[in-house]
Amino acid sequence: MTHSHFWLSDQQFDRLAPLLPQDTRGKPRVDDRRVISGIVHVLRSGCRWVDAPEVYGPRKTLYNRFVRWAAKGVWTDIFTALADAGG
């Protein structure tokens, strides 16, 4: 079973960008739009984190960002913003 890749639109990302944490540490972080698109792809497709397509960046980054942002409540803000915008 194959799933097409999910990518946030410009409009969706512009709506989310102000909600994203800016506290970076260590190496420069992988592009937020790319990572968020990858996380949404995993959640929508039901695939395992290790099976996420490489186009979204390192799989460990997808998983770690999902977990860290979940602990901070960022995903609630993101999904609320997307739902309020109708997509």
C-alpha positions as CSV (number, residue, x, y, z in Angstrom):
1,M,0.0,0.0,0.0
2,T,1.5,3.3,-1.1
3,H,0.7,6.8,0.1
4,S,1.6,10.0,-1.6
5,H,3.8,12.4,0.3
6,F,2.1,15.1,2.3
7,W,3.5,18.7,2.0
8,L,2.2,21.8,3.8
9,S,1.0,24.5,1.5
10,D,2.5,28.0,1.7
11,Q,-0.7,29.2,3.3
12,Q,-0.7,26.5,5.9
13,F,2.9,26.9,6.8
14,D,2.5,30.7,7.0
15,R,-0.3,30.2,9.5
16,L,1.8,27.7,11.6
17,A,5.2,29.5,11.6
18,P,4.5,31.9,14.5
19,L,3.4,28.9,16.7
20,L,6.7,27.0,16.3
21,P,9.3,27.0,19.1
22,Q,12.4,29.0,18.2
23,D,14.7,27.5,20.9
24,T,17.3,25.7,18.9
25,R,20.4,24.1,20.4
26,G,23.3,22.3,18.8
27,K,23.3,21.7,15.1
28,P,21.1,23.9,12.8
29,R,17.7,22.2,12.8
30,V,16.1,20.6,9.8
31,D,13.6,22.8,8.0
32,D,10.4,23.0,10.0
33,R,8.1,22.8,7.0
34,R,9.9,19.6,5.8
35,V,9.7,18.0,9.3
36,I,6.1,19.0,10.0
37,S,5.1,17.6,6.6
38,G,6.9,14.4,7.4
39,I,5.3,14.0,10.8
40,V,1.8,14.6,9.3
41,H,2.7,12.0,6.6
42,V,3.5,9.4,9.3
43,L,0.3,10.2,11.3
44,R,-1.9,10.1,8.2
45,S,-0.4,7.0,6.6
46,G,0.1,5.0,9.8
47,C,3.6,4.1,8.8
48,R,6.3,3.6,11.4
49,W,8.7,6.4,12.1
50,V,11.6,4.3,10.7
51,D,9.6,3.9,7.4
52,A,9.0,7.6,6.8
53,P,10.2,8.7,3.4
54,E,13.7,10.2,3.4
55,V,12.4,13.3,1.6
56,Y,11.2,14.6,5.0
57,G,14.6,14.5,6.6
58,P,16.2,12.2,9.2
59,R,13.6,9.8,10.7
60,K,15.0,10.3,14.2
61,T,14.5,14.1,13.8
62,L,10.8,13.5,12.8
63,Y,10.2,11.4,15.9
64,N,12.2,13.5,18.3
65,R,10.5,16.7,17.2
66,F,7.1,15.1,17.4
67,V,7.8,14.0,21.0
68,R,9.4,17.3,22.1
69,W,6.7,19.4,20.6
70,A,4.0,17.1,22.0
71,A,5.4,17.6,25.5
72,K,5.2,21.4,25.0
73,G,1.7,21.4,23.6
74,V,2.8,22.7,20.2
75,W,0.9,20.0,18.2
76,T,-2.4,21.1,19.9
77,D,-1.7,24.7,18.7
78,I,-0.7,23.5,15.2
79,F,-3.8,21.2,14.6
80,T,-6.1,23.9,16.0
81,A,-4.7,26.5,13.6
82,L,-5.0,24.1,10.7
83,A,-8.6,23.2,11.6
84,D,-9.6,26.8,12.1
85,A,-8.2,27.6,8.7
86,G,-10.1,24.7,7.1
87,G,-7.1,22.6,6.3
